[in-house]
């Protein structure tokens, strides 16, 4: 039995596949554009895959009531890892305040980048409300137990 470290990561990957398959995915912005999409829970330190789900279409992941498909993917793949003190790192495909609040209830910490227009994000951090220029200091906003930060990269 493998005991993962505290830091875990959730991300999607594509396995190259050019044959015929009903659930083959096309992602034009990825290096591997055609293939089989998989969601994976990995240990951040070693990259060891703890759990994964192969996406076979709309009904692959059972939707949790009140959550989007990407939030449901996170909650389903994390089943069995609740209340063990893990910290989850995600990219902006998964991150949302609603998901992070649920993870906190489940005893799991979370951190990730987020799209500025994501539902539930503080309005004061939206780019239209807060015009940041290159090199400006970051702006922080706190809402209950979560902290969000907005900045404009220098590049």
Secondary structure, 3 states (H helix, E strand, C coil): CCCCCCEEEEEEEEEECCCCCCCCEECCCCCCCEEEEEEEEEECCCCCEEEEEECCCCCCCCCCCCCCHHHHHHHHHCCCCCCCCCEEEECCCCCCHHHHHHHHHCCCEEEECCCCCCCCCCHHHCCCCCCCCCCCCCEEEEECCEEEEECCCCC
